[in-house]
Amino acid sequence: MLVPDLIAAFLAWNSRHRAPATVRFYASRLRLFRAKFADREFSADVGAVRGITALEIDEYLHACGFASDGQPLSESTRRHNAVALESLLSFAISEKLLAKENRIFEDLEKPRMGQRDLIPSDAEIDKLLEQASPAFRLIYNALCQTGCRPGELCRLTVANVD
């Protein structure tokens, strides 16, 4: 199965079984993979249409770790790209779209998620808020008062408030 066809089937399956945010996550993470390997089979089996090698996957993931200006992207960005590819491969095998023996890779090397090492002091926060826009101060205060993560705050609705 060609890469674009497999990704389309994967996203359609996810849209039936997963949250819209999950579908958007996979679609955004697989967009560049689809473009790079559009005319290739998602298989390690080299046939009439070339399959993809594990080395090509590794090179692709390495290249996805850098912005267009050559600056390295965060570890979480690189990890999310690998997770999306692993999920695509698992889907292809579980739905019998790819035979286990034509598996492209076993486990992808995924960078560890970064930890936030620095907690700003009260003085640093005050300085930041002095120069911040009113909208940012509002969001910052909402995060502090609710204990939400930014993504959780974005999804918050009136029905969630007691």
C-alpha positions, 0 to 999 in steps of 0.5 A: 500500500502506498504511503498516502493511501495508508495514512488516509486509512489510518486517519479515517480509522482514528477519526472514527475511534479517537478524539479530534485532537488525536487525529490532528496530532497524527495528521500534522506529524505524518504530513511531511512523511506523506510528502517525502514518501508519496510514491513509495510502499509502506513496506520493507518488501522491495517490489515493483514499487520501492519499499522503505528501509529502516535507514530511510526512516532513521534519516527522515526522523533525523531531518525532522529534528531540525527547523528549516534554518538548521536549528534543532527542534525540541526533543518532544517534537522529535519524539512525537514524530517517532510515536506517530510513525510507530502508531502508523506501523502498528495500525498497518499490521493490526489491520492486515494492511502490512504483513508482520514480516514486511515490518519496516522497523522494530522500535524507533529511537525516541528522545526522552521528553524534556523536563522543565528545570527552571522555575522562575522566581517571584521577581522574574514573574513580576517582571514578565507580567509587567511587560506582558499584554493584558491577554497574556496576564489573563491567561497566566492568572487563569493557569495559576488559579486553576492549576490547568496545563495550557492545553487543558485551559484551551479545552475548558468550557463552562460545563467544566466549571463548578 
